[in-house]
């Protein structure tokens, strides 16, 4: 049997056209691989209370890919209505065994049979949804029989969520079986020795595309399980966030205009006047044709060289003398005239 592993779709309708691009990316992967089974390891939705547009898009996609084979969906934290660990999720609308199965609480599989919450000693696969209470996860990992496979939506100590925070304290040593996990957006696969057992691998599958500009440099993958072997395939299409300096646009042009991607482009620019900022945006849209364009200014203060300025005067209010001291003793790129002009505007407002 050929099983396709995917995770963290984060379907979202807040940007026009994005949910259609996300749908097409997933559909193209499934069509290419022609799997007998598809396991989706959580966070199909971006928001806990999804819009009708998101639910309809997911319903259509799941119904379509279920024509290839059984679809197993594990509840993620974004899919859960609250943090109560009660399993309540809008994904339950899609639960139609045996073709579509939504895992809302820890479930054990033996052959074609699924058990919840009884723990069969000979379980071949275990599906663990997201739990705020990590003891629920640790108990299952500790009691899992040797040789079974774990599929879940959680991380381990040292892995970072999409915000760059380490939000799990489960140690890697708690994993005693090969495990495939959603929730963490960047792909990573580590192997470790387990005393008394074969070496095991813990894989963070990551998202099939980028979900924010903080992921602009990451590669995306899906996994195939077949005949006891796992392979990882890099995804070269779908939604993609890119961050480029204005001066580097031409050098990156061939990458930006790649038709395989639905590109959300963020361009960092230096200070522009109000007269030419619109023209700059129009030029980028016409020349590079991103689906979404976001223009940001470079920070006016150098974060790598923060100011060490400490006023020597008693500071009761901002005045020209204080600002002049600041300009002369800081790394700001603003001119003295600009800063003092701002002070005069504030005084005029008063």
Secondary structure, DSSP 8 states (H G I E B T S, - for coil): -EEEEE----B--SSTTHHHHHHHHHHHHHHHH--SEEEE-S--BSSSS--HHHHHHHHHHHHHHTTTSEEEEE--TTTBSSSS-S--BGGGGG-BTTTEEEE-S-EEEETTEEESS---TT-SEEEE---SSHHHHHHHHHH--TT-EEEEE---TT---TTS-------GGG--S-EEEES-SS-EEEEE--TTS--EEEEE---SS--SGGGTT---EEEEEETTEEEEEE--SEEEEEEEEGGGTTTTHHHHT-TTEEEEEEEEE----HHHHHHHHHHHHHHH--SEEEEEE--SS-GGG------SS--SS--HHHHHHHHHTS---S-HHHHHHHHHHHHHH-
